[in-house]
Each structure stands twice: as C-alpha cells, then as structure tokens.
Amino acid sequence: MNFVESARLAFLGLSSNKLRTSLTMLGIIIGVAVVILVVAIGQGASKSVQDSINSLGTNLITVRPNPRQIRLTAAGRTSTSAAPVNTLTAQDAKLLAKTFPQTIAAVAPQVRGNVQIRFNGKNVSTTCYGTTAAYQSVNDASAYIGRWFTDYEDQGNAKVCVVGTSVAQNVAGDSTADLVGQQIEINGDNYKVIGMMTPKGAGAFGQDQDDVVIVPLSDGMQRVFGKTVLDNLSVSAVSTSLMPLAQAEITSFLRTRHHLQPPFPADDDFQVNNQTELLARSESITNTMSVMLIAVAIICLVVGGIGIMNIMLVSVTERTREIGIRKAIGATPHDIQSQFLIESAIMSLFGGVIGIFVGVGGSYLMGKLGWNTVVSMEAIVVAIVVSAGVGIFFGLYPASKAAALHPIDALRFE
C-alpha cells in the first residue's frame, strides 16, 4: 500500500469521528499557540527594553555616587560606620570632558528630585533634572517645539526650563499643548518654558520619561534643590569600541582626583556602569522569563501528545476487527503501522497549523491591547515541526500495537 492510499484511509478514519478528532487536536492547538505567543511576548519585551535603553543615549556611561565605609580612629581603636558619601562635583564633569577628548564625546552632570509645578491653577508633582546643554547629545534628548537652554543661560542662572509632554498633559490637559513662552512655577519660583521635549515614552523600568521638567544645572543646584554635589554623570563615549577604555579612564581619574586609597573597588566613592551592562542585565531577566514560559508551552505540547496517544489506543481497540480483516486480505504490518502513524501525524500537524493561526492572532490582539509583541518566523517553524514530531512520537506505540495484532485474534475480537 502506498503513502497516498494510507493517507486517504487515515483521513477517512479521522473524519468518521469528527468531535473526538477535534478534541484530540485541542491539546496540540493550545501548545503551539502558547509557544508562538510566549516567544512573541519574550521578543517584544526584549525589543522594548533595548529601545528604552537606547533612548537613554548613545554609547552611554553612567557615574553615580557609591556609599562606602568610613573608618574613624580614636585612642588607637578603629570603628566603622556606614554612611553615604557623594563627592561628585560639576568640576569633575568639566575636567573629565577636558582631559579625555579622544574617548569621551560629552559629559552631562545632573541633579534630580521631585518638585511641585503650578500652572493655570493646577498643582502637580513631577521629576526635575538640573543639567547642562550637553544633556541633549549625551541622553539623546531634543526639543520638538522651541529650543534647549544654552551654556550661557546655565552660567547665568537663567530661570528657564524645558518640559516633557506628560507634564503638558498634567497641567494643560493636552500632551500636544505648546507651553513655550508660558510661565510656570517650580517649587514656588517662576520659570519661562523655552522648549517642549520630544516624547520618549516609557523607560527600561516602566518610568515615564516624558514626565520631567529640565532646568539649567547651576539653577537646579542652587535654587531648586540647594545641592553642592551631583546625583550622577552621564558620559557619552566617542564610539562603542572605546567604551571600555573610557570607563577605565573615568575610574582611574576619579580615584586620583578624590584621593581614594585601595582596596578597589571596595573603597570607591562612585560606581561606573555602561549601557551594555544594563542591556545584558535586562536581557538576562527577559530570557529567564521566556525560558520558563517556553517550558510551560512544551508541557502543553507533551500533554497534547499524550492525549493523541490515548485516543489512538482507543481507536486501535475499536478497530481491531477492521485491522484483522485488512491483514486477512493482504495488508502487511507496515501498512497498518503507517496508517495509524499518519493518522496521529495528521491530527498533530493540523492542530499545529490551527495553533499557529491562534498564536499569531493572539499576538496581534495583545499588541492592540498595549503589549509589545514580535511574532517570530523561527518560532512558527519550530512549533510546526515539533507538533508533527509529537504526533509521530506519541502515535508510534499505538501504531506498533496495531501492527502487531494477529489476524485470527483480531477477527475473533468482540
């Protein structure tokens, strides 16, 4: 018996009990759909994280204060007390940019904190950054309406600011509202809005990057926050390949300038992290979650395969006399085995195809609901191959059992 004939008989056998066949395929449908959906969510999350990190700036290196142990010696005895030490200054930022022009493109010193904004009778809380004009290039920021403040305005303590679209939404009820030229109160002081920031959306950790107001560094340190030190430095390396060298130069420079003593990095009063490390950490988290979800999807496929084996064993029992008649008129064990294997493979394959449509449709629907999903062709191919493989694997035992039946015993079966 050739393959075409075996396939025809298999289709006839499956179509004779459509409801049972459909229910058997359901496990494979769910398994394949879950595989595609899980991979789409995982890849979408990874892409979202990458986009969010890249939106922070190009070739970004971040320098932050680091709490360290301060040792106090009195009367020959040493006691240890933990205290946060911040020694990052605006002068550190200026000297870094000046000392390493071959590796560092720009440095944007920053102070930040929560402030109260008042406009048109509305009082809202938002995040405020005090920084320099270099923030634009370092953190990939720009003003789509108006302009950014200049170094001259920074040095002159000008009371100007740039606001994000979420701030406009909160105080004016419209994210597209043009506040340029308007006066807003920041912690009770009047500031002139000179620019509206280009929207960035959610950050790598879900924060709203548009719910910010940015003022010149000198004004932010003196008037808004009353700080004498920086909260962090954002450093842009000249190129991706020079990021390790730039990071090493920053570390060495700050250790010397802050008069730090070994052991390092235990006694560093700063932390240096680059964009690549943040991306690797985020990808590790998303990959771990994806692996766990894929494991659940594989379990669904295995359960679907067990369902196929169970139904095929029932089918063998119900069709024992049919098997005996076919063997009596010349069908070989190979013919019988092929027919049942083809039946299980067809159920699995058709279930896989339906599962693909369900998975792709579910991914599209989740995208419409706000999830970031990316449908992978590799996942579709793997899902269809695995589903067919599951059908053959779990159909092998029932098919072998059917092929091993003796014609006489099969014909006597009641």
C-alpha positions in Angstrom: 0.0 0.0 0.0 1.5 3.4 -1.0 1.6 6.5 1.1 -1.3 8.2 -0.8 -3.6 5.3 -0.1 -2.5 5.2 3.6 -3.2 8.9 3.9 -6.6 8.5 2.3 -7.6 5.8 4.7 -6.2 7.9 7.6 -8.4 10.8 6.6 -11.4 8.6 6.4 -10.7 7.1 9.8 -10.4 10.6 11.4 -13.4 12.0 9.7 -15.6 9.2 10.9 -15.5 10.7 14.4 -15.0 14.5 13.9 -15.8 15.5 17.5 -13.2 13.1 19.1 -10.6 14.2 16.5 -11.2 17.8 17.2 -10.9 17.4 21.0 -7.7 15.4 20.5 -6.2 18.2 18.4 -7.1 20.7 21.1 -4.1 20.0 23.2 -1.7 20.5 20.3 -3.6 23.7 19.2 -3.1 25.1 22.7 0.5 24.0 23.0 1.5 25.5 19.6 -0.4 28.7 20.2 1.2 29.2 23.6 4.7 28.6 22.1 4.2 31.3 19.5 2.5 33.7 22.0 5.2 33.2 24.6 8.1 33.8 22.1 6.3 36.8 20.7 5.9 38.3 24.2 9.5 37.5 25.1 11.0 39.0 22.0 8.7 42.0 22.3 9.8 42.6 25.8 13.4 42.3 24.8 13.0 44.8 22.0 11.1 47.1 24.3 14.0 47.0 26.8 16.6 47.6 24.1 14.7 50.5 22.7 14.2 52.0 26.1 17.9 51.7 27.0 19.0 53.0 23.6 16.6 56.0 24.2 18.7 57.0 27.2 21.6 57.9 24.9 24.3 56.6 22.6 27.4 54.9 24.0 26.2 55.9 27.5 28.3 55.5 30.6 26.8 56.5 33.9 28.7 57.5 37.0 26.9 57.5 40.3 27.8 58.0 44.0 28.6 54.9 45.9 28.1 54.5 49.7 31.4 53.4 51.4 32.7 52.6 54.8 34.2 55.5 56.8 36.8 54.4 59.3 37.2 56.5 62.4 40.3 56.0 64.6 40.3 57.2 68.2 42.6 56.3 71.0 44.2 53.6 68.9 40.8 51.9 68.2 39.1 51.8 64.8 35.3 51.8 64.5 33.4 51.5 61.3 30.2 53.3 60.4 28.4 53.1 57.0 27.4 56.5 55.5 26.6 57.5 52.0 29.3 59.6 50.6 28.8 61.7 47.5 31.8 63.6 46.2 30.8 64.0 42.5 31.1 67.7 41.5 30.4 69.8 38.5 34.2 70.3 38.3 34.6 66.5 37.9 32.4 66.7 34.9 34.3 69.6 33.3 37.7 68.0 33.9 36.6 64.6 32.5 35.4 66.1 29.2 38.6 68.2 29.0 41.1 65.5 29.9 39.9 62.7 27.7 38.6 64.2 24.4 39.8 61.2 22.4 37.4 58.8 24.2 34.8 61.0 25.8 32.5 62.9 23.4 30.5 64.8 26.1 29.6 64.8 29.8 26.3 65.8 31.2 26.3 66.4 35.0 22.9 66.0 36.7 21.0 66.7 39.9 17.4 65.5 40.2 14.5 65.3 42.5 10.7 65.7 42.8 9.2 69.2 42.5 5.8 70.8 42.6 4.7 72.6 39.4 1.9 75.1 39.3 0.3 76.3 36.1 -3.2 77.7 35.4 -4.3 76.9 38.9 -3.2 73.3 38.7 -0.6 71.9 41.1 1.2 68.7 40.1 4.3 66.8 41.2 6.9 65.8 38.7 10.6 64.9 38.3 13.0 67.7 37.8 16.5 67.5 36.3 19.2 70.1 36.6 21.8 69.6 33.8 23.8 71.3 31.1 23.3 71.7 27.3 25.3 68.6 26.8 22.3 66.6 28.1 20.9 66.7 24.6 23.6 64.8 22.9 24.5 62.5 25.8 20.9 61.4 26.6 19.5 61.6 23.1 17.1 64.4 24.1 15.8 67.2 21.9 13.1 69.9 21.8 10.5 69.4 19.1 9.0 72.9 19.9 11.1 75.8 21.0 14.7 75.2 22.0 17.1 73.9 24.6 18.8 76.2 27.1 22.4 77.3 26.3 25.6 77.2 28.3 25.4 80.9 28.7 22.0 80.6 30.3 23.3 77.9 32.6 26.2 80.0 33.7 23.9 83.0 34.3 21.4 81.0 36.5 18.7 81.8 34.0 15.2 80.8 35.2 14.3 78.8 32.1 13.1 75.2 31.6 12.2 72.5 29.1 9.2 70.3 29.8 8.0 66.9 28.8 4.7 66.1 27.1 3.3 64.3 30.2 3.8 67.5 32.1 1.8 69.3 29.5 -0.9 66.7 29.8 -1.0 67.1 33.5 -1.1 70.9 33.7 -2.9 71.7 30.4 -4.9 68.6 29.8 -3.3 68.0 26.4 0.0 66.3 25.7 0.4 68.3 22.5 -0.2 71.7 24.2 2.5 74.2 23.4 3.7 75.8 26.7 6.7 77.6 25.1 6.7 81.2 26.2 4.5 80.4 29.2 5.5 81.0 32.9 5.2 78.0 35.3 6.0 77.8 39.0 8.6 75.3 40.1 8.7 75.0 43.9 7.2 78.5 44.1 9.6 80.2 41.6 8.6 81.4 38.2 10.3 79.8 35.2 9.9 80.5 31.5 9.2 77.5 29.3 11.6 77.7 26.3 11.1 74.2 24.8 9.0 71.1 24.7 10.9 67.8 24.8 10.5 65.2 22.0 8.4 62.3 23.5 10.3 59.2 24.6 7.7 57.1 26.2 8.2 54.5 29.0 11.8 53.8 30.1 13.5 50.4 30.6 11.9 50.0 34.0 8.5 51.4 33.2 9.1 55.0 34.3 7.5 57.8 32.2 10.5 59.6 30.5 8.2 62.4 29.5 7.0 63.4 33.0 10.0 65.6 33.6 11.0 69.3 33.7 14.6 70.2 33.0 16.4 73.3 34.2 20.0 74.6 33.8 22.4 72.8 36.2 23.5 75.9 38.1 20.0 77.0 38.9 19.0 73.4 39.7 21.8 73.0 42.2 21.5 76.4 43.9 17.8 77.4 43.7 15.7 74.3 43.1 17.5 71.6 45.2 20.1 73.5 47.2 22.8 70.9 46.4 26.6 71.2 46.2 27.2 67.8 44.7 25.8 65.9 41.7 23.5 63.0 41.7 25.2 61.4 38.6 27.2 62.0 35.5 26.0 60.8 32.1 29.0 60.3 29.8 28.9 59.7 26.1 31.8 57.7 24.7 33.2 58.6 21.2 32.3 55.1 20.0 31.1 51.8 21.2 34.5 50.2 20.8 36.0 52.9 23.0 33.5 52.5 25.9 35.7 50.1 27.9 38.7 52.4 27.6 36.6 55.4 28.5 35.2 53.6 31.5 38.7 52.7 32.7 39.9 56.3 32.3 36.9 57.6 34.2 37.6 55.2 37.1 41.3 56.0 37.2 40.7 59.7 37.0 38.1 59.8 39.8 40.2 57.7 42.1 43.1 60.0 41.7 41.0 63.2 42.0 39.1 62.0 45.0 42.3 60.8 46.7 41.0 57.3 47.2 43.1 54.5 48.6 43.0 50.8 47.9 41.5 48.2 48.1 39.5 48.9 44.9 36.7 48.8 44.1 35.6 48.4 47.7 36.7 51.9 48.7 35.5 53.7 45.5 33.1 56.5 46.3 31.5 56.1 42.9 30.1 53.5 40.6 30.6 53.3 36.8 28.2 51.4 34.6 27.8 51.3 30.9 24.8 50.8 28.6 26.0 47.4 27.6 25.9 46.1 31.2 22.4 47.4 31.7 21.3 45.8 28.4 22.9 42.5 29.3 21.2 42.5 32.8 17.8 43.3 31.3 18.2 40.7 28.6 19.1 38.1 31.2 15.9 38.8 33.1 13.7 38.6 30.0 15.5 35.5 28.7 14.9 33.7 32.0 11.2 34.6 31.9 11.0 33.4 28.3 12.6 30.1 29.1 10.2 29.5 31.9 7.2 30.3 29.8 8.5 28.2 26.9 8.9 25.3 29.4 5.2 25.7 30.2 4.4 25.7 26.5 6.4 22.5 25.9 4.5 20.8 28.8 1.3 21.8 27.0 2.6 20.1 23.8 3.5 16.9 25.7 0.1 16.8 27.3 -1.4 17.2 23.9 0.8 14.3 22.6 -0.4 12.1 25.5 -3.9 12.9 24.5 -3.2 11.8 20.9 -1.7 8.5 22.2 -4.6 7.9 24.4 -7.2 8.4 21.6 -5.1 6.3 19.2 -5.0 3.4 21.7 -8.8 3.7 21.9 -9.0 3.8 18.2 -6.9 0.6 17.9 -9.2 -1.2 20.3 -12.3 -0.1 18.4 -11.0 -1.0 15.0 -9.4 -4.4 16.0 -11.8 -6.3 13.7 -11.0 -3.9 10.8 -7.3 -4.5 11.3 -7.9 -8.2 11.3 -9.9 -8.0 8.0 -7.2 -5.8 6.3 -4.5 -8.3 7.4 -6.5 -11.2 6.2 -6.8 -9.7 2.7 -3.1 -9.0 2.4 -2.2 -5.8 4.4 1.3 -6.0 5.9 2.2 -4.9 9.5 4.0 -2.0 7.8 0.8 -0.9 6.1 -1.2 -1.0 9.4 1.6 0.9 11.3 1.8 3.5 8.5 -1.9 4.2 8.6 -2.1 4.8 12.3 1.1 6.8 12.3 -0.3 9.0 9.5 -3.5 9.5 11.5 -1.6 10.7 14.6 0.7 12.9 12.4 -2.3 14.5 10.6 -4.0 15.3 13.9 -0.9 16.8 15.3 0.0 18.7 12.1 -3.5 20.1 11.6 -3.6 21.0 15.3 -0.2 22.8 14.8 -1.5 24.8 11.8 -4.6 25.9 13.7 -2.4 26.7 16.7 -0.2 28.9 14.6 -3.2 31.0 13.5 -4.4 31.2 17.1 -1.0 32.2 18.3 -0.4 34.8 15.7 -3.9 36.2 16.2 -3.4 36.3 19.9 -0.1 38.1 19.5 -1.8 40.7 17.2 -4.6 41.1 19.7 -2.2 41.6 22.6 -0.3 44.2 20.5 -3.6 46.1 20.1 -4.1 45.9 23.8 -0.8 47.6 24.5 1.6 44.7 24.8 4.8 44.8 22.8 4.9 41.6 20.8 7.1 40.4 18.0 6.0 37.3 16.0 9.0 35.1 15.1 9.1 33.0 12.0 11.6 30.8 13.7 9.1 30.1 16.5 6.4 29.3 13.9 8.7 26.8 12.0 9.8 25.2 15.3 6.2 24.9 16.5 5.0 23.2 13.4 7.9 20.8 13.3 7.6 20.0 17.0 3.9 19.4 16.7 4.3 17.0 13.8 7.1 15.3 15.8 4.9 15.0 18.8 2.2 13.3 16.8 4.6 10.7 15.3 6.4 10.1 18.7 3.2 9.6 20.7 1.5 7.7 17.8 4.3 5.2 17.5 3.2 2.9 20.3 -0.4 2.7 19.3 0.6 2.1 15.7 3.1 -0.6 16.7 0.4 -2.2 18.8 -2.0 -2.3 15.9 0.7 -3.7 13.5 1.5 -6.5 16.0 -2.1 -7.8 16.2 -2.5 -11.4 14.9 -5.2 -11.6 12.1 -7.0 -14.5 13.8 -7.1 -12.9 17.2 -8.2 -9.6 15.7 -11.1 -11.2 13.8 -12.3 -13.0 16.9 -12.3 -9.7 18.9 -15.7 -8.7 20.1 
